[in-house]
Amino acid sequence: MTARVHHFVSRSPHPLDMKPKPLSIRTLDGRRPHRDDDVKDRIRGEFIEMRGFSPTLEQAARLFDLSREECGGILSSMVQEGALRRDIDGRYRLP
């Protein structure tokens, strides 16, 4: 008796094998947003979503998966813009 072997040929790649296509996001004036803008939007959303959220720089860097320097620069710029405030204890909060 002979065993039959079936070979299946997939016509399209498996979804998990496909590489994601980069998003082509543009602002209203047609320019591509800067990465810092995306990160700021994500950070702003976290502060709004979690009222009372007041991380230190180290906690924020871990949460947002950023280096301490990059996170510090972004948080500082958000403080200058008035989107966040930095308390005397070094914690960042909504104004």
C-alpha positions as CSV (number, residue, x, y, z in Angstrom):
1,M,0.0,0.0,0.0
2,T,1.3,3.4,-0.9
3,A,0.8,6.6,1.1
4,R,-0.5,9.5,-0.7
5,V,1.1,12.8,-0.1
6,H,-0.8,16.0,-0.9
7,H,1.0,19.2,-1.6
8,F,-0.9,22.4,-1.1
9,V,0.2,25.5,-2.9
10,S,-0.9,28.7,-1.4
11,R,-1.9,31.3,-4.0
12,S,-1.4,34.2,-1.7
13,P,1.1,34.8,1.2
14,H,0.0,34.1,4.7
15,P,-1.0,37.4,6.4
16,L,1.6,36.9,9.2
17,D,4.3,36.5,6.6
18,M,3.5,39.8,4.9
19,K,5.4,42.9,5.9
20,P,3.3,45.9,6.9
21,K,3.2,48.7,4.4
22,P,4.3,52.1,5.8
23,L,1.4,54.4,6.4
24,S,1.3,57.4,4.2
25,I,-0.1,59.9,6.6
26,R,-0.2,63.6,5.6
27,T,-1.3,66.7,7.4
28,L,-3.8,69.1,5.9
29,D,-1.1,71.1,4.2
30,G,0.3,67.9,2.5
31,R,3.4,67.4,4.6
32,R,4.3,64.3,6.5
33,P,4.1,64.6,10.2
34,H,7.3,64.5,12.2
35,R,7.8,61.5,14.4
36,D,7.9,63.8,17.4
37,D,4.4,65.0,16.5
38,D,3.2,61.4,16.5
39,V,4.8,60.7,19.9
40,K,3.4,63.9,21.4
41,D,-0.1,62.9,20.2
42,R,0.4,59.5,21.9
43,I,1.7,61.1,25.1
44,R,-1.1,63.7,25.2
45,G,-3.6,61.0,24.7
46,E,-2.3,59.0,27.7
47,F,-2.4,62.0,29.9
48,I,-6.0,62.8,28.9
49,E,-7.1,59.1,29.1
50,M,-5.6,58.6,32.6
51,R,-6.7,61.6,34.6
52,G,-4.3,62.1,37.5
53,F,-1.4,60.5,35.6
54,S,1.8,62.2,36.8
55,P,4.9,60.2,35.8
56,T,8.5,61.1,36.4
57,L,10.8,61.4,33.4
58,E,12.1,57.9,34.0
59,Q,8.6,56.4,34.3
60,A,7.4,58.2,31.1
61,A,10.5,57.1,29.2
62,R,9.8,53.5,30.1
63,L,6.1,53.8,29.4
64,F,6.5,55.4,26.0
65,D,9.5,53.2,25.1
66,L,11.8,56.2,24.5
67,S,15.3,57.0,25.6
68,R,15.5,59.2,28.7
69,E,17.0,62.0,26.6
70,E,14.4,61.8,23.8
71,C,11.5,61.6,26.3
72,G,12.9,64.5,28.3
73,G,13.1,66.7,25.1
74,I,9.6,65.9,24.0
75,L,8.1,66.4,27.5
76,S,10.0,69.7,27.8
77,S,8.7,70.9,24.5
78,M,5.2,70.0,25.6
79,V,5.7,72.0,28.8
80,Q,6.8,75.0,26.7
81,E,3.8,74.6,24.5
82,G,1.5,74.6,27.6
83,A,0.3,71.0,27.0
84,L,1.9,69.8,30.2
85,R,3.3,71.2,33.3
86,R,6.2,70.0,35.4
87,D,5.7,70.2,39.1
88,I,8.4,71.0,41.7
89,D,8.7,67.2,42.5
90,G,9.7,66.6,38.8
91,R,6.4,64.9,37.8
92,Y,4.6,65.8,34.6
93,R,0.9,66.6,34.7
94,L,-1.8,68.1,32.7
95,P,-2.1,71.9,33.3
